[in-house]
């Protein structure tokens, strides 16, 4: 069993609303990355100064 991983990605301010709408529906979803399955555990979109950061955690199965 693998441990959860956390990731930070910069989001363009023009797309922040679209990303917020997507992450509202994606939490606890199962996805396939290459040959591996992963569960999306937690998402958050934070505004820091003039940048938006997408912070999320996932766990490989």
Residue frames relative to the residue before (quaternion, step in Angstrom):
aa qw qx qy qz dx dy dz
X 1.0000 0.0000 0.0000 0.0000 0.00 0.00 0.00
X 0.2852 -0.7816 0.5319 0.1577 3.58 -0.77 0.98
X 0.5241 -0.6309 0.4835 0.3058 3.53 -1.29 0.47
X 0.5689 -0.5840 0.4372 0.3797 3.61 -1.16 0.44
X 0.2435 -0.7473 0.6040 0.1320 3.53 -1.20 0.65
X 0.2234 -0.7587 0.5960 0.1387 3.56 -1.14 0.66
X 0.0824 -0.8009 0.5930 -0.0050 3.54 -1.00 0.87
X 0.1518 -0.7482 0.6378 0.1015 3.56 -1.19 0.69
X 0.0054 -0.7830 0.6214 -0.0279 3.55 -0.93 0.97
X 0.4112 -0.6843 0.5428 0.2608 3.57 -1.04 0.75
X 0.1536 -0.7733 0.6118 0.0634 3.56 -0.99 0.92
X 0.4776 -0.6547 0.5076 0.2925 3.56 -0.92 0.92
X 0.5586 -0.6445 0.4122 0.3205 3.59 -0.89 0.94
X 0.6115 0.5654 -0.3448 0.4331 3.60 1.11 -0.64
X 0.7487 0.3867 -0.1971 0.5010 3.60 1.17 -0.59
X 0.3824 0.7632 -0.4628 0.2388 3.61 1.24 -0.01
X 0.6612 0.5044 -0.3180 0.4553 3.63 0.92 -0.80
X 0.6497 0.5082 -0.3153 0.4692 3.60 0.99 -0.80
X 0.6518 0.5036 -0.3133 0.4726 3.57 0.96 -0.84
X 0.6294 0.5336 -0.3322 0.4569 3.62 0.96 -0.79
X 0.6547 0.5066 -0.3078 0.4690 3.59 0.96 -0.85
X 0.6577 0.5106 -0.3123 0.4574 3.59 0.97 -0.82
X 0.7149 0.4645 -0.2860 0.4374 3.59 0.75 -0.97
X 0.5524 0.5987 -0.3981 0.4219 3.59 1.19 -0.36
X 0.7495 0.3733 -0.2085 0.5053 3.60 1.13 -0.57
X 0.6716 0.5636 -0.2880 0.3851 3.62 1.17 -0.44
X 0.5099 0.6678 -0.4325 0.3269 3.62 1.14 -0.40
X 0.8204 0.1740 -0.2009 0.5063 3.57 -1.04 0.96
X 0.4410 0.6786 -0.4692 0.3534 3.60 1.19 0.41
X 0.3349 -0.6927 0.5965 0.2285 3.53 -1.27 0.50
X 0.0315 -0.7897 0.6127 -0.0069 3.57 -0.94 0.92
X 0.3275 -0.7012 0.5879 0.2353 3.55 -1.31 0.23
X 0.0820 -0.7687 0.6342 0.0107 3.54 -0.88 1.06
X 0.7894 -0.0744 -0.0023 0.6094 3.56 -0.23 1.27
X 0.7824 -0.2457 0.2259 0.5258 3.57 -0.63 -1.15
X 0.6440 0.5486 -0.3058 0.4368 3.60 1.27 -0.26
X 0.3304 -0.7031 0.5915 0.2157 3.54 -1.20 0.61
X 0.0486 -0.7901 0.6110 0.0027 3.55 -1.09 0.74
X 0.2686 -0.7202 0.6139 0.1797 3.55 -1.23 0.57
X 0.3292 -0.7181 0.5820 0.1929 3.57 -0.89 1.00
X 0.2365 -0.8435 0.4734 0.0917 3.57 -0.38 1.25
X 0.8120 -0.1061 0.1406 0.5565 3.57 0.73 -1.01
X 0.1103 -0.7912 0.6006 0.0345 3.56 -1.06 0.83
X 0.0892 0.7680 -0.6341 0.0116 3.52 -1.26 0.40
X 0.1692 -0.7521 0.6285 0.1037 3.55 -1.08 0.76
X 0.0459 -0.8190 0.5708 -0.0355 3.54 -0.51 1.22
X 0.2722 -0.7278 0.6028 0.1812 3.52 -1.13 0.70
X 0.0240 -0.7748 0.6306 -0.0390 3.54 -0.76 1.15
X 0.7974 -0.1155 -0.0098 0.5922 3.54 -0.37 1.34
X 0.7895 -0.2800 0.2001 0.5082 3.61 -0.58 -1.04
X 0.6152 0.5386 -0.3474 0.4592 3.61 1.26 0.23
X 0.2643 -0.7150 0.6192 0.1885 3.54 -1.28 0.47
X 0.1216 -0.7908 0.5982 0.0445 3.57 -0.93 0.94
X 0.2290 -0.7233 0.6361 0.1404 3.53 -0.95 0.95
X 0.0517 -0.7846 0.6177 -0.0154 3.55 -0.68 1.14
X 0.1250 0.8107 -0.5617 0.1076 3.57 -0.70 1.02
X 0.2536 -0.7361 0.6096 0.1490 3.52 -1.32 0.44
X 0.0018 0.7813 -0.6242 0.0038 3.52 -1.11 0.73
X 0.2014 -0.7641 0.6017 0.1163 3.53 -1.25 0.41
X 0.3547 -0.7272 0.5499 0.2074 3.56 -0.81 1.03
X 0.3826 -0.7213 0.5319 0.2244 3.56 -1.06 0.79
